[in-house]
Amino acid sequence: MLGERKRRCAIYTRKSTEEGLDQAFNSLDAQRDACEAFIASQKSEGWAMLRDRYDDGGYSGGNMDRAGLQQLLEDIREGLVDVIVVYKIDRLSRSLVDFANLVALFDEQQVTFVSVTQAFNTTTSMGRLTLNILLSFAQFERELAGERVRDKIAASRQRGIWMGGVPPLGYDVRDRKLVPNPQESLIVQEIFSRFAAAPSMATLIRDLRSRGVTSKAWTTVKGKTRLGKLIDKGYVYKLLNNPVYLGLAAHKGQHYPGEHPALVDQDTWDQVQAHLKGGRHLTKGAGADRASRAPTLLRGLLFSEEGRSFTPSYTSNGTRHYRYYVNTASIKLGRIGCEVQRVPAGEIELTVTEQVRLILKSPEVVAEAVRVVRQQREDIDEAEAIQLLTSIDTVWETLFPAEQASVIRTLIERITISSDGLELEWKDQGVARLLNAHRNPDATREAA
């Protein structure tokens, strides 16, 4: 018909798996043939097929992360498509939320959506109702399939079958089964036996890293190589807690006899778990609890020359408790790769506090701070401002730890720890900010 407007039709095809896509005539081709035939039947209505192909082979319909679909949506936004033709609606999406977003886009761009095997279009209310009903069943089918997969995995784990993932160090995967790797299994056994005899994680990590021992290096089923990394404290803890080395398969907190052989015996395993359990928590009691809640004036300010932060920690020896700031590299790597592993909290806090109090008593610094603040607030009396800053040093010992920490953070940007000592980086106009935050000496405690 001469007066009929031409309607540009885009065919979208999808298959969830890559199985059979290498065949001369595959599922995508079959879907496209059916859609082409339908478009040809609508020629009298002005329908014309676009040459561009929008195919997604090996993609799930549960999300929108599909190259063909994204290209189709881009062309829709550019006004290049009038009608979308699919074999079935679940080829476009199996998610109600995603499909609702797609329909909104179609309406915005005045694009019609047609299913070859489910005759309807989205321009009518009945078509929308039918679409939502069919899509609900499609999502139900997808969720049901997911439940079947999860049930199958659970049943397989209960039978001790390896169900994929990153193989544990000490094993390789052959025919979907874990088999011991001769070299790696010796390393795993060494780690267990050494920790069982002498539970020194730092010594163990240092020795293993010096020998170049890494985490598991393996090749995926798609042929991608995953290189191992030098092991650290966290990796060894996971290794020592992994029941796979006892010949067990774990699933949701339950352990079942596995198909693979064990690498460690029960006695060694029990000794290791006893050491891990004994060192997991420090001695409990009122003293230890107070130590864990002790003030940490310099939290977030301390760094090594390499940029590693220091975090508060403490140890106990009977009823005596000692606070430290520990290099995070030391925690992760077992004191490897850091020049200063830890510093006594009391000593470094005292040193920094003394520097802060000297700054607050320095006439030059105070005068400059007063000058800066008076430029911003003319209502501040110079003599009163000077008295305020110097009074902070006078009442320092009576301030609460949180108040002292607030003053320190206002003045100091960063503290670098090295074997040569401390380097304090002061904040620009930090004293002026401190003065600006305190209107009078009586407000020091409340505003700190």
ZIRANOR-V13600 format. One record per residue. N is the residue number from 1. PHI is phi as a letter, one per 20 degrees, with the letter a starting at -180 (* if undefined). Layout:
((N | PHI) (N | PHI))
//
This chain:
((1 | *) (2 | f) (3 | e) (4 | f) (5 | f) (6 | f) (7 | d) (8 | e) (9 | d) (10 | d) (11 | e) (12 | d) (13 | c) (14 | b) (15 | c) (16 | f) (17 | d) (18 | e) (19 | f) (20 | n) (21 | f) (22 | e) (23 | f) (24 | f) (25 | c) (26 | d) (27 | f) (28 | f) (29 | f) (30 | f) (31 | f) (32 | f) (33 | g) (34 | f) (35 | f) (36 | f) (37 | f) (38 | f) (39 | f) (40 | f) (41 | f) (42 | d) (43 | g) (44 | f) (45 | e) (46 | n) (47 | f) (48 | c) (49 | e) (50 | f) (51 | f) (52 | f) (53 | d) (54 | c) (55 | d) (56 | c) (57 | e) (58 | n) (59 | c) (60 | f) (61 | e) (62 | e) (63 | b) (64 | d) (65 | e) (66 | c) (67 | f) (68 | f) (69 | f) (70 | f) (71 | f) (72 | f) (73 | f) (74 | f) (75 | f) (76 | f) (77 | f) (78 | e) (79 | m) (80 | e) (81 | c) (82 | d) (83 | c) (84 | d) (85 | d) (86 | c) (87 | f) (88 | c) (89 | f) (90 | f) (91 | f) (92 | e) (93 | a) (94 | d) (95 | d) (96 | f) (97 | f) (98 | f) (99 | f) (100 | f) (101 | f) (102 | f) (103 | f) (104 | f) (105 | f) (106 | f) (107 | f) (108 | f) (109 | e) (110 | l) (111 | d) (112 | e) (113 | d) (114 | c) (115 | d) (116 | f) (117 | e) (118 | c) (119 | f) (120 | a) (121 | c) (122 | e) (123 | e) (124 | d) (125 | f) (126 | f) (127 | f) (128 | f) (129 | f) (130 | f) (131 | f) (132 | f) (133 | f) (134 | f) (135 | f) (136 | f) (137 | f) (138 | f) (139 | f) (140 | f) (141 | f) (142 | f) (143 | f) (144 | f) (145 | f) (146 | f) (147 | f) (148 | f) (149 | f) (150 | f) (151 | f) (152 | f) (153 | f) (154 | f) (155 | f) (156 | f) (157 | f) (158 | f) (159 | e) (160 | n) (161 | e) (162 | f) (163 | d) (164 | n) (165 | o) (166 | f) (167 | f) (168 | f) (169 | g) (170 | o) (171 | c) (172 | d) (173 | d) (174 | c) (175 | l) (176 | m) (177 | c) (178 | e) (179 | c) (180 | f) (181 | e) (182 | g) (183 | f) (184 | f) (185 | f) (186 | f) (187 | f) (188 | f) (189 | f) (190 | f) (191 | f) (192 | f) (193 | f) (194 | f) (195 | f) (196 | f) (197 | f) (198 | b) (199 | f) (200 | d) (201 | f) (202 | f) (203 | f) (204 | f) (205 | f) (206 | g) (207 | f) (208 | f) (209 | f) (210 | f) (211 | e) (212 | m) (213 | f) (214 | c) (215 | f) (216 | f) (217 | d) (218 | b) (219 | d) (220 | f) (221 | f) (222 | e) (223 | n) (224 | e) (225 | e) (226 | d) (227 | e) (228 | e) (229 | d) (230 | g) (231 | f) (232 | c) (233 | f) (234 | f) (235 | f) (236 | f) (237 | f) (238 | f) (239 | f) (240 | f) (241 | d) (242 | e) (243 | f) (244 | f) (245 | f) (246 | e) (247 | n) (248 | d) (249 | d) (250 | d) (251 | b) (252 | l) (253 | n) (254 | d) (255 | d) (256 | c) (257 | g) (258 | e) (259 | f) (260 | e) (261 | f) (262 | f) (263 | d) (264 | c) (265 | e) (266 | f) (267 | f) (268 | f) (269 | g) (270 | f) (271 | f) (272 | f) (273 | f) (274 | f) (275 | f) (276 | f) (277 | f) (278 | f) (279 | e) (280 | f) (281 | c) (282 | f) (283 | g) (284 | e) (285 | p) (286 | f) (287 | f) (288 | f) (289 | f) (290 | f) (291 | f) (292 | f) (293 | d) (294 | f) (295 | f) (296 | c) (297 | f) (298 | d) (299 | g) (300 | n) (301 | d) (302 | e) (303 | b) (304 | e) (305 | f) (306 | e) (307 | n) (308 | f) (309 | e) (310 | d) (311 | d) (312 | f) (313 | b) (314 | b) (315 | c) (316 | c) (317 | c) (318 | m) (319 | e) (320 | e) (321 | c) (322 | c) (323 | e) (324 | b) (325 | d) (326 | d) (327 | f) (328 | f) (329 | f) (330 | f) (331 | f) (332 | e) (333 | d) (334 | m) (335 | m) (336 | d) (337 | m) (338 | c) (339 | f) (340 | d) (341 | e) (342 | b) (343 | c) (344 | f) (345 | f) (346 | f) (347 | f) (348 | f) (349 | f) (350 | f) (351 | f) (352 | f) (353 | g) (354 | f) (355 | f) (356 | f) (357 | f) (358 | f) (359 | f) (360 | f) (361 | d) (362 | f) (363 | g) (364 | f) (365 | f) (366 | f) (367 | f) (368 | f) (369 | f) (370 | f) (371 | f) (372 | f) (373 | f) (374 | f) (375 | f) (376 | e) (377 | c) (378 | f) (379 | f) (380 | e) (381 | f) (382 | g) (383 | f) (384 | f) (385 | f) (386 | f) (387 | f) (388 | f) (389 | f) (390 | f) (391 | f) (392 | f) (393 | f) (394 | f) (395 | e) (396 | g) (397 | f) (398 | e) (399 | f) (400 | f) (401 | g) (402 | f) (403 | f) (404 | f) (405 | f) (406 | f) (407 | f) (408 | f) (409 | f) (410 | f) (411 | e) (412 | d) (413 | e) (414 | a) (415 | c) (416 | d) (417 | d) (418 | b) (419 | f) (420 | e) (421 | p) (422 | d) (423 | c) (424 | e) (425 | d) (426 | e) (427 | f) (428 | f) (429 | l) (430 | f) (431 | f) (432 | f) (433 | f) (434 | f) (435 | f) (436 | f) (437 | e) (438 | c) (439 | e) (440 | b) (441 | g) (442 | f) (443 | e) (444 | g) (445 | f) (446 | f) (447 | e) (448 | f))
//
